[in-house]
């Protein structure tokens, strides 16, 4: 695969990454990369050189490959010659260059317009103009300008960074009089309210940007750390590829040296054969170098882009609006997702080949030999080594599908609770697990398996669910009971029974999402708000489906991921639906006899884990689209009657409970 050389953006902050000279008429793209107007014009021409038309609908940033659409709001494409001129000016960069490159004092812009020359002392960040003391006083007297932020020129010069947030335009491109205030998850599109009413009426997953940023304030608060983490793990993969290349170089040199020593003992007649062998060896080396160079080039490119995102993200986070921050983050997500997908595609088609020299045992038969030896190729697949990058991207909200065949599962330990009959469990705080044992709840130290304390529940326990935000433990039981227990720190208060006036059926599996507790009932999925909970609270039906929570039906599974519900049914299926009940897929397999628990694995891969109770228990993985399923384990080491399974997101481990035992497993890639 051919790759154009990525410009080196580390030369100087005030130099164009294309021509490596001081910016001339700097133009800034939505990704916040800046170029000279003439340089970016050549990029636009290059993007269109294979087309006969004189118009172009978009082009890609030469550094991060963000797609740049027309700035104009009419629907007709812009003439190629006008594209660069239509791009927004980077006034911040232009001003910084004028301040740092000139030895003259900054003149007052207001006085200059009246053909007067006065040294400027102040800078207005809103007007983007310099003022002398007199003009600054007049500026502050104006009612419309009184709220503008004015700073000393020297202070402004020390703070200027060349990043102009005006490049992240908040106006709707379709309806320029409206501001972008809504995001459609179905189309991954920024919209205004008019766009929603005209083009997204049938979309089911639409939220206001203000609500998104408010609900995810923790995510945006750790934005820089998350991007930095992606950069770190990408650099680790980059270093791995450099090491692979060095290993290849050392191996080739060693192989060539062995061959050379062998040839030294052969008569002059074999010299031509030796040269042929060297050509074969070097061709093999060049082929491997080519593969590695492509991978290294993409990873280096991603690291440079991440460095840029970290820098500009700080600016957007500190000085930009919520909408700008959201739009900027979505741009980052898209570009990281595109880069990782491209690297993944190359990884899946790439192998590393080790080279060994094999001596020819028929050396004495010189006259009949046509080669001095052969190259032995030992291939090792390297396509799964991006697992840590996938995981870092998932923490940033970017998810990648991965081949289920590339994962394996390994047991790490067993926890034994003598005399128990474990039915369910959940990880609690950092160091504990809560276990349901008939009518008791055990608090167990997960590091040593010792029971710290226990308390009783008046009925036989079926399933657990934790609401960490409101510090509540929910417990579904056989018959028709649902309990909740408040906890403070590690102390759990006595459970309280909920009495629903509108529900007299039994409960099954539970899951908490944004303060709502979703629960499986007979023939429906229902929910109850955890925040305003009281013993007389009522359930709200989400949708009807073929579920059964009676004692004779055994236990069932429920988990929610990415606003989609995965649950088991009476037909031994695993169904996936939206929170409103629109079915996405229904999966039924001959390998799965009685699914009793479902959990989501989100580290390195994204897959639904399914616990099958029969005959002695097995563990399966299902792709998030429901199209592919594999068996991870045919049976468990100590658990022979499995009832529940859950994932420890801190330790990235899978717990399987049943009888007196809990087997703990960890997912690994085959290359690890």
C-alpha positions as CSV (number, residue, x, y, z in Angstrom):
1,X,0.0,0.0,0.0
2,X,1.5,3.3,-1.0
3,X,1.5,6.2,1.5
4,X,2.3,9.8,0.9
5,X,4.9,11.2,3.3
6,X,3.2,13.0,6.2
7,X,4.5,16.6,6.7
8,X,6.7,17.0,9.8
9,X,4.6,19.2,12.1
10,X,7.4,19.5,14.7
11,X,9.6,22.0,12.7
12,X,8.2,25.2,14.2
13,X,4.9,26.2,15.5
14,X,4.8,29.3,13.2
15,X,6.0,27.4,10.1
16,X,3.8,25.8,7.5
17,X,4.0,21.9,7.7
18,X,4.0,21.8,3.9
19,X,6.5,24.4,2.8
20,X,8.4,24.6,6.2
21,X,8.4,28.4,5.9
22,X,6.8,31.1,8.1
23,X,3.0,31.1,7.4
24,X,1.8,33.4,4.7
25,X,-1.9,34.1,4.8
26,X,-2.5,31.3,7.3
27,X,-5.7,29.3,6.8
28,X,-7.1,27.0,9.5
29,X,-9.1,23.9,8.9
30,X,-11.9,22.5,11.2
31,X,-9.3,20.0,12.6
32,X,-7.3,23.1,13.7
33,X,-4.3,22.4,11.5
34,X,-3.0,25.5,9.8
35,X,-1.4,26.0,6.4
36,X,-0.4,28.8,4.0
37,X,-3.2,29.7,1.6
38,X,-1.1,28.9,-1.4
39,X,0.0,25.5,0.1
40,X,-3.5,24.4,1.0
41,X,-4.6,25.5,-2.5
42,X,-2.1,23.1,-4.0
43,X,-3.5,20.3,-1.8
44,X,-7.0,21.1,-3.1
45,X,-5.7,21.0,-6.7
46,X,-4.0,17.7,-6.1
47,X,-7.2,16.2,-4.6
48,X,-9.0,17.1,-7.8
49,X,-6.3,16.4,-10.4
50,X,-8.0,13.1,-11.5
51,X,-11.4,14.8,-12.1
52,X,-12.5,16.7,-15.2
53,X,-14.9,19.0,-13.2
54,X,-13.9,22.4,-12.1
55,X,-15.7,22.0,-8.8
56,X,-14.9,19.8,-5.8
57,X,-17.1,18.8,-2.9
58,X,-14.4,18.1,-0.2
59,X,-10.8,17.4,0.4
60,X,-8.7,15.9,3.2
61,X,-6.3,17.6,5.6
62,X,-2.8,16.5,4.5
63,X,-1.8,15.8,8.2
64,X,-4.7,14.1,9.9
65,X,-7.0,13.4,6.8
66,X,-10.0,15.1,8.3
67,X,-12.5,15.6,5.5
68,X,-13.0,19.3,4.9
69,X,-16.4,20.3,3.5
70,X,-17.3,23.7,1.8
71,X,-17.5,26.6,4.2
72,X,-20.2,28.2,2.0
73,X,-23.8,27.5,3.0
74,X,-25.3,27.2,-0.5
75,X,-25.5,23.7,-1.9
76,X,-23.4,24.3,-5.1
77,X,-19.9,23.2,-5.0
78,X,-17.2,25.9,-4.8
79,X,-14.9,26.5,-7.8
80,X,-11.5,24.9,-7.1
81,X,-9.7,28.2,-7.5
82,X,-11.8,29.7,-4.7
83,X,-11.5,26.9,-2.1
84,X,-8.4,28.1,-0.3
85,X,-9.7,31.7,-0.2
86,X,-13.0,30.5,1.3
87,X,-11.2,28.8,4.2
88,X,-11.2,30.7,7.5
89,X,-8.2,32.9,8.3
90,X,-6.2,31.9,11.3
91,X,-6.1,35.4,12.8
92,X,-4.5,34.2,16.0
93,X,-1.6,32.8,14.1
94,X,-1.3,35.8,11.8
95,X,-1.3,38.1,14.9
96,X,1.3,36.0,16.7
97,X,3.6,36.1,13.7
98,X,3.3,39.8,13.3
99,X,4.1,40.3,17.0
100,X,7.0,37.9,17.1
101,X,8.6,38.6,13.7
102,X,8.5,42.4,13.8
103,X,10.8,44.7,15.8
104,X,8.4,47.6,15.5
105,X,6.0,48.5,18.3
106,X,2.4,47.4,17.8
107,X,0.3,50.3,16.5
108,X,-3.2,51.2,17.7
109,X,-5.6,49.8,15.1
110,X,-8.3,52.5,15.8
111,X,-5.8,55.4,15.4
112,X,-4.3,53.8,12.3
113,X,-7.8,53.9,10.6
114,X,-7.8,57.7,11.2
115,X,-4.2,58.0,9.8
116,X,-2.7,58.5,13.2
117,X,0.3,56.6,14.7
118,X,0.1,55.6,18.3
119,X,1.7,52.8,20.3
120,X,-0.8,50.2,21.4
121,X,-0.9,49.1,25.0
122,X,-4.0,46.9,25.1
123,X,-5.6,44.1,23.2
124,X,-9.3,43.3,23.0
125,X,-9.9,39.5,22.6
126,X,-13.4,40.0,21.2
127,X,-12.6,42.8,18.7
128,X,-9.2,41.2,18.0
129,X,-7.6,44.7,17.8
130,X,-4.9,46.6,19.6
131,X,-5.7,49.9,21.3
132,X,-3.7,52.8,22.8
133,X,-4.7,54.1,26.2
134,X,-7.0,56.7,24.8
135,X,-8.8,54.4,22.4
136,X,-9.1,51.7,25.1
137,X,-10.9,54.2,27.4
138,X,-13.3,55.1,24.6
139,X,-13.8,51.3,23.9
140,X,-14.7,50.7,27.5
141,X,-17.2,53.5,27.5
142,X,-19.3,51.9,24.8
143,X,-22.2,49.9,26.3
144,X,-22.0,47.2,23.6
145,X,-18.2,46.8,24.2
146,X,-18.1,47.2,28.0
147,X,-18.1,43.4,28.6
148,X,-15.2,42.7,26.2
149,X,-12.1,41.1,27.7
150,X,-9.2,43.6,27.3
151,X,-5.7,42.6,28.4
152,X,-2.3,44.2,28.2
153,X,-0.4,43.7,24.9
154,X,2.5,41.9,26.6
155,X,0.1,39.6,28.4
156,X,-1.7,38.8,25.2
157,X,1.5,38.0,23.4
158,X,2.6,35.6,26.2
159,X,-0.8,33.8,26.0
160,X,-1.3,33.6,22.2
161,X,-1.0,30.1,20.8
162,X,-1.9,30.3,17.2
163,X,-5.1,28.3,17.6
164,X,-8.2,30.0,16.4
165,X,-11.4,28.4,17.8
166,X,-13.5,30.2,15.2
167,X,-12.5,27.4,12.8
168,X,-14.9,25.1,14.8
169,X,-18.0,26.7,13.4
170,X,-21.1,26.4,15.5
171,X,-23.6,27.6,12.8
172,X,-25.5,24.9,11.0
173,X,-24.2,24.5,7.4
174,X,-27.7,23.7,6.1
175,X,-29.5,26.5,8.0
176,X,-26.8,29.2,8.7
177,X,-29.1,31.3,10.9
178,X,-29.4,28.5,13.4
179,X,-26.8,27.3,15.9
180,X,-25.8,23.6,16.1
181,X,-27.4,22.3,19.3
182,X,-28.4,18.7,18.7
183,X,-26.5,15.5,17.8
184,X,-28.1,12.6,15.9
185,X,-26.5,9.3,17.0
186,X,-28.3,7.4,14.3
187,X,-26.5,9.4,11.5
188,X,-23.6,10.7,13.7
189,X,-24.6,14.2,12.5
190,X,-24.5,17.6,14.1
191,X,-27.8,19.3,13.6
192,X,-29.8,22.4,14.5
193,X,-33.4,22.2,15.6
194,X,-34.7,22.8,12.1
195,X,-32.5,19.9,10.8
196,X,-34.2,17.6,13.3
197,X,-37.7,18.6,12.4
198,X,-37.0,18.3,8.6
199,X,-34.4,15.5,8.2
200,X,-34.3,13.5,11.4
201,X,-38.0,13.1,12.4
202,X,-37.7,9.2,12.2
203,X,-34.4,9.1,14.1
204,X,-34.7,7.5,17.6
205,X,-31.4,8.5,19.2
206,X,-31.2,12.3,19.2
207,X,-29.9,14.3,22.1
208,X,-29.1,18.0,22.8
209,X,-25.4,18.8,22.9
210,X,-25.9,20.6,26.2
211,X,-27.4,17.4,27.7
212,X,-24.6,15.2,26.3
213,X,-21.8,17.4,27.7
214,X,-23.6,17.9,31.0
215,X,-24.2,14.1,31.5
216,X,-20.7,13.3,30.5
217,X,-18.8,16.0,32.4
218,X,-16.5,13.4,33.9
219,X,-15.6,12.2,30.4
220,X,-14.8,15.7,29.2
221,X,-13.0,16.5,32.4
222,X,-10.5,13.7,31.7
223,X,-10.4,14.4,27.9
224,X,-6.7,15.2,27.8
225,X,-5.8,12.1,29.9
226,X,-7.8,9.8,27.6
227,X,-6.1,11.2,24.4
228,X,-2.7,11.0,26.1
229,X,-3.5,7.3,27.0
230,X,-4.2,6.6,23.3
231,X,-1.0,8.3,22.4
232,X,1.0,6.2,25.0
233,X,-0.3,2.9,23.9
234,X,0.1,3.9,20.2
235,X,3.7,4.7,20.9
236,X,4.1,1.4,22.6
237,X,2.9,-0.3,19.4
238,X,5.2,1.9,17.4
239,X,8.1,0.8,19.6
240,X,7.1,-2.8,19.1
241,X,7.2,-2.4,15.3
242,X,10.6,-0.8,15.5
243,X,11.8,-3.7,17.6
244,X,10.3,-6.1,15.0
245,X,12.2,-4.3,12.3
246,X,15.4,-4.4,14.3
247,X,14.9,-8.1,14.9
248,X,14.4,-8.6,11.2
249,X,17.6,-6.7,10.5
250,X,19.6,-8.7,13.1
251,X,18.2,-11.9,11.8
252,X,18.9,-11.1,8.2
253,X,22.5,-10.1,9.1
254,X,23.0,-13.3,11.1
255,X,21.5,-15.5,8.3
256,X,23.7,-13.8,5.7
257,X,26.8,-14.2,7.9
258,X,26.1,-18.0,8.3
259,X,25.6,-18.3,4.6
260,X,28.8,-16.4,3.9
261,X,30.8,-18.7,6.2
262,X,29.4,-21.7,4.5
263,X,30.2,-20.4,1.1
264,X,33.8,-19.7,2.1
265,X,34.4,-23.4,2.1
266,X,33.0,-23.9,-1.3
267,X,35.1,-23.8,-4.4
268,X,35.2,-20.8,-6.8
269,X,32.7,-22.6,-9.0
270,X,29.9,-21.9,-6.4
271,X,30.3,-18.1,-6.3
272,X,27.5,-17.5,-8.7
273,X,25.1,-19.6,-6.6
274,X,26.1,-17.6,-3.5
275,X,25.2,-14.3,-5.3
276,X,21.8,-15.8,-6.3
277,X,21.2,-16.8,-2.7
278,X,22.0,-13.3,-1.4
279,X,19.6,-11.8,-3.9
280,X,16.8,-14.1,-2.6
281,X,17.7,-13.2,1.0
282,X,17.7,-9.4,0.3
283,X,14.5,-9.7,-1.6
284,X,12.9,-11.3,1.4
285,X,14.3,-8.6,3.7
286,X,13.0,-5.8,1.4
287,X,9.6,-7.4,1.3
288,X,9.4,-7.5,5.1
289,X,10.8,-4.0,5.4
290,X,8.1,-2.8,3.1
291,X,5.4,-4.3,5.3
292,X,6.9,-2.9,8.5
293,X,7.5,0.5,6.9
294,X,3.8,0.8,6.0
295,X,2.8,-0.1,9.6
296,X,5.4,2.2,11.2
297,X,4.4,5.1,8.9
298,X,0.7,4.8,9.9
299,X,1.5,4.5,13.6
300,X,3.9,7.5,13.5
301,X,1.2,9.4,11.6
302,X,-1.3,8.6,14.3
303,X,1.1,9.7,17.1
304,X,1.7,13.0,15.4
305,X,-2.0,13.5,15.0
306,X,-2.6,12.6,18.7
307,X,0.0,15.1,19.8
308,X,-1.9,17.8,17.8
309,X,-5.2,16.7,19.3
310,X,-3.8,16.9,22.8
311,X,-2.6,20.5,22.2
312,X,-5.7,21.8,20.5
313,X,-8.0,19.9,22.9
314,X,-6.6,21.8,25.8
315,X,-7.4,25.0,24.0
316,X,-10.9,24.0,23.1
317,X,-11.5,22.6,26.6
318,X,-10.2,25.8,28.3
319,X,-11.6,28.5,25.9
320,X,-14.2,26.9,23.6
321,X,-17.9,26.5,24.1
322,X,-19.5,23.2,25.1
323,X,-20.7,22.8,21.5
324,X,-17.2,23.5,20.2
325,X,-15.8,21.0,22.7
326,X,-18.3,18.4,21.6
327,X,-17.8,19.0,17.9
328,X,-14.1,18.9,18.3
329,X,-14.2,15.6,20.3
330,X,-16.4,14.0,17.7
331,X,-13.9,15.1,15.0
332,X,-11.1,13.5,17.0
333,X,-13.2,10.3,17.5
334,X,-13.8,10.0,13.8
335,X,-10.2,10.5,12.8
336,X,-8.8,8.1,15.5
337,X,-11.4,5.6,14.4
338,X,-10.4,6.0,10.8
339,X,-6.7,5.7,11.6
340,X,-7.1,2.6,13.8
341,X,-9.3,0.9,11.2
342,X,-6.7,1.5,8.5
343,X,-4.0,0.1,10.8
344,X,-6.2,-2.8,11.6
345,X,-6.8,-3.6,8.0
346,X,-3.1,-3.7,7.3
347,X,-2.5,-5.8,10.5
348,X,-5.0,-8.4,9.4
349,X,-3.2,-8.9,6.1
350,X,0.4,-8.7,7.5
351,X,2.7,-11.4,8.9
352,X,6.2,-11.2,10.2
353,X,8.5,-13.8,8.6
354,X,11.7,-15.0,10.3
355,X,14.5,-16.1,8.0
356,X,16.9,-19.0,8.7
357,X,19.7,-20.5,6.6
358,X,19.4,-24.2,5.9
359,X,22.6,-25.8,4.7
360,X,22.6,-28.1,1.7
361,X,23.6,-31.6,2.7
362,X,24.7,-32.5,-0.8
363,X,27.5,-30.1,-0.8
364,X,30.0,-32.7,-2.2
365,X,27.8,-33.1,-5.3
366,X,28.9,-29.7,-6.5
367,X,28.3,-30.3,-10.2
368,X,24.6,-31.1,-9.6
369,X,23.8,-28.3,-7.1
370,X,21.7,-25.4,-8.3
371,X,21.6,-23.5,-5.0
372,X,23.7,-23.3,-1.8
373,X,20.7,-23.5,0.5
374,X,17.2,-22.3,1.0
375,X,15.4,-19.7,3.1
376,X,13.2,-21.1,5.9
377,X,10.3,-18.9,6.7
378,X,8.6,-19.0,10.1
379,X,5.6,-16.8,10.1
380,X,3.9,-15.2,13.2
381,X,0.6,-13.3,13.0
382,X,0.8,-9.8,14.4
383,X,-2.7,-8.6,13.6
384,X,-3.9,-8.7,17.2
385,X,-1.2,-6.5,18.8
386,X,-3.4,-3.4,18.7
387,X,-5.5,-4.8,21.6
388,X,-4.2,-2.1,24.0
389,X,-5.0,0.6,21.4
390,X,-8.5,-0.8,20.9
391,X,-9.0,-0.7,24.7
392,X,-7.7,3.0,25.0
393,X,-10.1,4.0,22.2
394,X,-13.0,2.3,23.8
395,X,-12.3,4.4,26.9
396,X,-12.6,7.4,24.6
397,X,-15.9,6.3,23.1
398,X,-14.6,4.6,19.9
399,X,-15.4,0.9,19.5
400,X,-13.9,-1.5,17.0
401,X,-15.2,-5.0,16.0
402,X,-12.6,-7.7,16.3
403,X,-12.5,-11.3,15.1
404,X,-13.8,-13.5,17.9
405,X,-11.3,-16.2,16.7
406,X,-8.5,-13.9,17.9
407,X,-9.4,-14.3,21.6
408,X,-8.9,-17.0,24.1
409,X,-9.8,-17.4,27.8
410,X,-7.5,-18.4,30.7
411,X,-8.4,-19.3,34.3
412,X,-6.5,-17.2,36.8
413,X,-7.9,-18.4,40.2
414,X,-10.8,-20.1,42.1
415,X,-12.7,-18.8,45.1
416,X,-14.2,-21.4,47.4
417,X,-17.1,-20.6,49.8
418,X,-17.6,-23.9,51.7
419,X,-21.3,-24.9,52.4
420,X,-22.7,-22.2,50.0
421,X,-25.0,-22.5,47.1
422,X,-24.1,-19.4,45.1
423,X,-26.7,-18.1,42.6
424,X,-25.4,-14.6,41.7
425,X,-22.7,-12.1,42.3
426,X,-21.3,-8.6,41.5
427,X,-18.1,-6.7,42.1
428,X,-18.4,-4.2,44.9
429,X,-16.0,-1.2,45.4
430,X,-12.4,-2.0,44.5
431,X,-11.6,-5.1,46.6
432,X,-14.8,-7.0,47.2
433,X,-17.5,-9.1,45.6
434,X,-21.1,-9.5,46.7
435,X,-22.4,-13.1,46.5
436,X,-26.0,-14.3,46.6
437,X,-26.2,-17.5,48.6
438,X,-29.9,-18.7,48.9
439,X,-31.2,-16.2,51.4
440,X,-27.9,-14.6,52.4
441,X,-25.6,-11.9,50.9
442,X,-21.8,-12.4,51.5
443,X,-19.3,-9.6,51.3
444,X,-16.1,-11.4,50.1
445,X,-12.5,-10.1,49.7
446,X,-11.8,-11.0,46.1
447,X,-8.0,-11.1,46.6
448,X,-8.1,-14.0,49.1
449,X,-11.7,-15.3,48.9
450,X,-12.5,-14.8,52.6
451,X,-16.0,-13.8,53.7
452,X,-15.8,-10.5,55.5
453,X,-19.4,-10.3,56.6
454,X,-22.9,-11.6,55.7
455,X,-26.5,-10.5,56.1
456,X,-29.8,-12.1,55.5
457,X,-32.6,-11.5,53.0
458,X,-36.0,-12.8,53.8
459,X,-36.3,-14.6,50.4
460,X,-34.2,-16.7,48.1
461,X,-31.9,-14.5,46.0
462,X,-31.9,-14.6,42.2
463,X,-29.9,-11.6,40.9
464,X,-27.9,-8.5,41.9
465,X,-27.5,-5.0,40.5
466,X,-25.5,-2.1,41.7
467,X,-26.3,1.6,41.3
468,X,-23.0,3.2,42.1
469,X,-24.3,6.8,41.5
470,X,-27.0,6.5,44.1
471,X,-25.1,3.9,46.2
472,X,-27.8,1.2,46.1
473,X,-27.7,-2.5,45.8
474,X,-30.8,-4.1,44.1
475,X,-31.7,-7.7,44.8
476,X,-34.3,-9.7,42.8
477,X,-35.7,-12.8,44.5
478,X,-37.8,-15.8,43.7
479,X,-41.5,-15.3,44.0
480,X,-42.4,-11.6,43.4
481,X,-39.9,-9.7,45.6
482,X,-37.5,-6.9,44.8
483,X,-35.3,-5.4,47.5
484,X,-32.8,-2.5,47.6
485,X,-30.2,-1.7,50.2
486,X,-28.4,1.6,50.6
487,X,-24.6,1.5,51.2
488,X,-22.1,4.1,52.4
489,X,-18.6,3.3,51.6
490,X,-18.3,-0.5,52.3
491,X,-21.1,-0.6,54.8
492,X,-24.4,-2.0,53.5
493,X,-27.6,-1.1,55.3
494,X,-30.5,-3.6,55.9
495,X,-32.5,-4.4,52.7
496,X,-35.9,-2.7,52.1
497,X,-38.6,-4.6,50.2
498,X,-40.3,-2.7,47.3
499,X,-44.1,-3.1,47.0
500,X,-45.3,-2.3,43.5
501,X,-49.0,-1.6,43.2
502,X,-48.8,-2.2,39.4
503,X,-46.8,-5.4,39.4
504,X,-47.5,-8.8,40.9
505,X,-45.1,-11.0,38.8
506,X,-41.7,-12.3,39.6
507,X,-38.4,-10.5,38.7
508,X,-35.3,-11.7,37.0
509,X,-32.0,-10.1,35.9
510,X,-31.4,-6.4,36.6
511,X,-29.1,-3.7,35.1
512,X,-28.5,-0.1,36.0
513,X,-28.2,2.7,33.3
514,X,-28.0,6.4,34.2
515,X,-30.0,6.0,37.4
516,X,-32.7,3.7,35.9
517,X,-32.9,0.0,37.0
518,X,-34.0,-2.2,34.1
519,X,-35.4,-5.5,35.1
520,X,-36.6,-8.7,33.4
521,X,-40.2,-9.7,34.2
522,X,-42.7,-12.2,32.8
523,X,-43.3,-11.1,29.2
524,X,-41.7,-7.6,29.5
525,X,-38.7,-5.5,30.2
526,X,-39.5,-2.9,32.8
527,X,-37.6,-0.1,34.7
528,X,-37.8,1.9,37.9
529,X,-35.9,5.1,38.7
530,X,-33.3,4.6,41.4
531,X,-33.1,8.3,42.4
532,X,-36.6,8.9,43.7
533,X,-37.1,5.4,45.1
534,X,-39.6,4.6,47.7
535,X,-41.2,1.3,48.9
536,X,-44.4,2.2,47.0
537,X,-42.6,3.1,43.7
538,X,-44.2,1.9,40.4
539,X,-42.6,0.1,37.5
540,X,-42.7,1.5,34.0
541,X,-42.9,-1.0,31.1
542,X,-40.3,-0.5,28.4
543,X,-41.5,-3.1,26.0
544,X,-43.1,-6.6,25.9
545,X,-41.1,-9.6,24.9
546,X,-40.9,-13.4,25.4
547,X,-39.2,-13.6,28.8
548,X,-40.2,-15.7,31.8
549,X,-39.0,-15.2,35.4
550,X,-41.0,-18.0,37.1
551,X,-39.1,-20.4,39.3
552,X,-39.5,-23.2,36.8
553,X,-37.8,-21.2,34.1
554,X,-34.6,-20.8,36.0
555,X,-32.5,-17.6,35.9
556,X,-32.1,-15.2,32.9
557,X,-29.6,-12.7,31.7
558,X,-29.7,-9.0,31.0
559,X,-27.0,-6.4,30.2
560,X,-27.0,-3.0,28.5
561,X,-24.3,-1.6,26.3
562,X,-24.3,1.5,24.1
563,X,-28.0,2.0,24.8
564,X,-28.9,-1.5,23.6
565,X,-30.3,-4.2,25.7
566,X,-29.0,-7.8,25.5
567,X,-31.2,-10.4,27.2
568,X,-32.2,-14.1,27.2
569,X,-35.7,-15.4,26.4
570,X,-37.8,-18.5,27.0
571,X,-36.9,-19.6,23.5
572,X,-33.2,-19.9,24.5
573,X,-32.4,-16.9,22.4
574,X,-30.1,-13.9,23.1
575,X,-32.0,-10.9,21.9
576,X,-30.7,-7.3,21.3
577,X,-33.1,-4.3,21.3
578,X,-33.0,-0.6,21.8
579,X,-34.1,0.7,25.1
580,X,-37.5,1.4,23.6
581,X,-37.9,-2.2,22.4
582,X,-37.0,-2.1,18.7
583,X,-35.4,-5.4,18.0
584,X,-31.9,-5.3,16.5
585,X,-31.3,-9.0,16.3
586,X,-32.2,-12.4,17.8
587,X,-29.5,-15.0,18.1
588,X,-30.2,-18.7,18.7
589,X,-27.5,-21.4,18.6
590,X,-27.5,-25.2,18.8
591,X,-24.4,-24.8,21.0
592,X,-26.2,-22.8,23.7
593,X,-28.8,-25.0,25.5
594,X,-29.9,-22.8,28.4
595,X,-28.5,-19.3,28.5
596,X,-28.8,-18.0,32.1
597,X,-26.5,-14.9,32.2
598,X,-25.3,-12.2,29.7
599,X,-22.4,-9.7,30.3
600,X,-20.5,-7.3,28.1
601,X,-16.7,-7.5,27.6
602,X,-15.3,-4.2,26.5
603,X,-11.5,-4.4,26.8
604,X,-9.6,-4.8,23.6
605,X,-12.7,-6.4,22.0
606,X,-16.4,-5.7,22.3
607,X,-18.5,-8.9,22.6
608,X,-21.4,-10.2,24.6
609,X,-20.4,-13.1,26.9
610,X,-23.1,-15.8,27.4
611,X,-23.2,-18.3,30.2
612,X,-24.8,-21.6,29.2
613,X,-26.0,-23.7,32.2
614,X,-26.2,-27.1,30.4
615,X,-24.9,-29.7,30.5
616,X,-22.1,-28.7,33.0
617,X,-21.8,-25.1,31.8
618,X,-20.0,-23.4,29.0
619,X,-19.0,-19.8,28.1
620,X,-19.6,-18.3,24.7
621,X,-18.8,-15.0,23.0
622,X,-21.2,-13.2,20.6
623,X,-20.3,-10.3,18.3
624,X,-22.2,-7.1,19.0
625,X,-24.1,-7.5,15.7
626,X,-25.2,-11.0,16.7
627,X,-23.8,-12.5,13.5
628,X,-20.9,-14.5,14.9
629,X,-20.6,-16.8,18.0
630,X,-17.7,-18.9,19.4
631,X,-17.4,-21.1,22.4
632,X,-14.7,-19.9,24.7
633,X,-14.9,-22.7,27.3
634,X,-16.6,-26.1,27.0
635,X,-16.8,-26.5,30.8
636,X,-15.5,-24.9,34.0
637,X,-12.7,-26.2,36.2
638,X,-14.6,-26.2,39.6
639,X,-18.0,-24.8,38.9
640,X,-20.3,-27.6,37.7
641,X,-23.7,-26.0,38.2
642,X,-23.2,-22.4,36.9
643,X,-25.9,-19.8,37.7
644,X,-24.4,-16.4,37.1
645,X,-21.5,-14.5,35.4
646,X,-20.2,-11.0,35.8
647,X,-17.2,-8.9,34.7
648,X,-14.8,-7.0,36.9
649,X,-14.1,-3.8,35.0
650,X,-11.1,-2.9,37.3
651,X,-9.2,-6.2,37.0
652,X,-10.7,-7.1,33.5
653,X,-11.7,-10.5,34.8
654,X,-14.7,-12.7,34.3
655,X,-16.4,-14.4,37.3
656,X,-18.5,-17.5,37.0
657,X,-20.4,-18.6,40.1
658,X,-22.3,-21.8,41.0
659,X,-22.5,-24.1,44.0
660,X,-19.6,-23.5,46.4
661,X,-17.2,-22.2,43.8
662,X,-16.3,-19.1,41.7
663,X,-14.0,-19.6,38.8
664,X,-12.2,-16.4,37.6
665,X,-11.0,-16.1,34.0
666,X,-9.2,-13.5,31.9
667,X,-9.6,-12.8,28.2
668,X,-6.4,-12.7,26.2
669,X,-5.4,-12.3,22.5
670,X,-3.9,-15.3,20.8
671,X,-0.7,-13.4,20.2
672,X,-0.2,-12.6,23.8
